Amino acid sequence: MKSSDEFQTDLAILGGGLGGCAAALAALRRGMRVVLTEPTDWIGGQLTSQAVPPDENFAIDTHGANASYRLLRSKIRDYYRRNYSLREDCQNSPILNPGNGLVSGLCHEPRVALAALEEMLAPFRSSGQLEIWTQTSPVSAEMRGDYVQAVVVEREDGQRIQICALLFIDATEAGDMLQITGAEYVTGSESQSETVELHAPSQANPQNMQAFTWCFAIEYCPGEDHSISEPRDWRFWRDFIPNLTPAWPGRLLSFDGTHPETLEKRHWALRPHEPGGLFHFRRIIDHSLHLSHGYRGDTTLVNWPQNDYMLGNPFECSAEEAEKHLDGARQLSMSLLYWLQNEAPRQDGGSGWKGLRPRGDLLGTADGLAMAPYLRESRRIRSECTVLEQHVGKLARRDLPPGEAERAEAFFDSVGIGSYRIDLHPSTQGDNYIDVESLPFQIPLGAILPIRVQNLLPACKNIGTTHITNGCYRLHPVEWAIGEAAGSLAAFAWSISEPPRAIRASQKLLSDFQSSLVDQGVPLAWK
């Protein structure tokens, strides 16, 4: 192992996902020097290295998101207009959807999102105000009382660097900095006696987390044969039946499953050659939109119930156990592809689509799998305010007085907004879906303030939500809003030489901070 070097900066952001990128942009705009680290080759997290098309709210193209998030979406569309030979009607469309997928009005290739993010950050890198270190992960921290003094990161070549900063942001996918710094946090599901949530279980279970998924990209090339070799664990996954309550209707590798909202049996279809099936839902390339191209067919990203990995978590366990689950998730996804190519029932009575071609070139990998798994849940910080189901759940608020029952909790310290269903996938401890309606909600500042540590802020799925409310705070635009709030808070605190928690504790400072957020295009309430 190489000896540690030392690096000095104002703000260290550990994790380069959407929350980390938004935090960096917010802090850079206010003049801070920033270092942003990322364990993979690509910044962007769910949108890029994890290959998850954006899950967004109903109003995303006009309102309901930060101005900077809408700018990112505009830059993605502009990249297509500048670099792709699109049909004229698509070239001129303000709501261009390159994949014509159903999950979002902007289904696109992950590497295009990467290009857009890099363009947004480029001026700050050019000036030297920002450094981005990919293939770099935090490994330890030096604490002095309730303050983080330094964080040691390790680069791909084994070099260790000690980052000394005034403020630190945890934007890692699993909340790694919470563990490394000894900050108080929670994992898994809380008990109903603790949170009084309608859908919380009677007993807490720290290992009960949502399934995670190793996504992959496939193109459908009719008449071609792109069969992969039989995966090592194919026979296990071919016969695997999830052990869930309520029961899953049969094998995971099938087109039968559970409806998330009703928990009744439902049937899917693939339909790679026509609209309406699983293939169409997260399609990122609709080749019919292009005038001249080398596409042989459409391409989709596979983030489906059939590759939700439910057998364990890749954190809060030994390194050996983590590796077992990460490898297991990869084997499940490769087994799903093998099943789709060879055994999946077709509507014409045949089996399999051998023309499904892995597209690792779109994801920066050789095998078609994403660079990193999509973790739906992480460590969550013990915070000054915890968002509960009764704050945002429509059913949980039904008995409140008229006026209150129709809207989510109004937080006095709002630093952003979001909207998405409370959507929990099957869990590692046997829960089936929990999928219930939520109300358009706010992000309270108290949820990004640790109860003790003074200069560490969470910036993604690691804020003060619960197992239940994480289900609606984990999606792309909300993570971006959380990250922008964390970066803005760090910069505001830095500018007045106060710890971040002082802003919430002072009515004047809080008002000034919220006004600054509004000025930079952050909505604090739904209108």
Steps between C-alpha positions, in 0.01 A plus 500: 500500500638840408543759774241774546535840337307801632254716311342821632165637385191679629248222435549128442211314337531124526287340229439626148138401447221747424499631857876545497498680164218733607678573829823580315329739257323683783820544702709596197253771400555656843878496466609195697793284394371145462634150454248240379587130524325213323572123523412424135625650172187715457341768713120508496400198709155367419487696175833371364712235675192318633303527174163598646287724274349790694193429713337841527186680612199592290600865452873469437506671159337820626542520880549284808880490482801722557602725211842330494337158454291632212822646356657153513202359312528779241868430449427131444248589229736758350775238479275284283407793279867590446642152453229269364327495162144532624183527298395863455195467728724360776780751442259787563300346782541673839403173670725267303498149649790318326390154607126559503494294819199511729670549836597860423462774242878483463629145456857527374839334481697516828812632328302802371409590858869465584589745223239748624624481860861542392401804293333659802810444713759581230551873574581427864744223409667725246554775757639257758214563744383138466686170495324175411667174601339191351586145609537644851322397823511615864661251740544680834449830680676702764260647755552768763202496731191557286696629201646313203860617461602291200394207284739251347406382152654219297549522125496212253880477494513461880605857572346641814430872535398679817244768418492784752195724467275731697185312399422151370203365307405133490358429155603133496241249384493309831567786743857380553614822665243457776667176602857625447451812714296331774196718432177362638294322235233237445455224240212281395148531636408682819229366731152646511551583868791726401353678199122445538487450123203328343710253300788449745540146639449416867869414541799695376735313267827673403564246222158540339581714197358532151639270235778648291546451126791462261354661187610424144441618145368288211430581137251294302644395164235291319634198314840508672645268764676664795468210743725522805658199668307337782574703817669321788194523730240458228345182644456659842329810364294305245326320788503780758164588661505810725396430859276802558191600696254527330628218281662554159299298243786278379851514357673835487615435142157509341251754372275448805546707812328715760324827426677759720181680606244219530741211576292285265653283231585685180641398163754689290606468139836589346392622151841627381356579156187694601378748767354403834727234645787487747745581222321827421477620863867603540595520132789744451546472121207518260682448171202632301583854620832501311553589134835331444646260747654162555233380741372148442209545738374669815685486833361483853638502853399199707393603849212259542346292779684197358844636592419639844755325726336408832750268670695760700661841520842603368572716808467473879667160466848353456697566182458133407123517548479822300694348211274193506191716458653724234607194302158345556326805358723491191428129454125564532508765228709283266263209569204722414663588168571132431135416582374778272714371214416132543193416710272802536159424348412701190149602400530291183547186707877476459774555756772759534632798306855420388519842337531671838849646488685621815609863456785547745646759266215733603587449867879502488527127573583184310212276610195724464455544874513845660822614669334487842186357659192710562454516878151616590577537868805601703602590852284792616632764735341568837396858436340798669178423310394160367248485215224255593222337304247717685675804352463397136277192462151566366342211689692581818364858496138422419373563857653847527275808488383615154775693327778310674390157374527612137863614519826378646647646819605863461856519638608843624857420393430376146802497267342329200211297368426165339220268402490123456303207635621322811646218292682223685615196304501153657742485791794289606303371800190382315266798462319529169438844346388795710369742239257768619412852390687797640428871477736751334746569781773726631857422608557634853841644584490305825516175301850586375635608839660223710398494865864531610774528236546867412663515157369192316188518283313222315410566136297210361314193632680537835292791633264473795221297349370162615490165323150601387556860391829416330267345242397846371818700575743277307422595137710707260356855532460468878857378544614797291296739718646345817852536362446861396364580846800337669754677278322833542486454877871419516584811299265725699647377829853544361424857393391605852751279688226312687427126527212386277263435789520868601299592191196299603529618860472867402179637350691774318775274364241243390298768322812635330604150393157415363492828308835413344362163391200664335734741322688208344180333379420262784123478568423459870129415469257357248271757339 
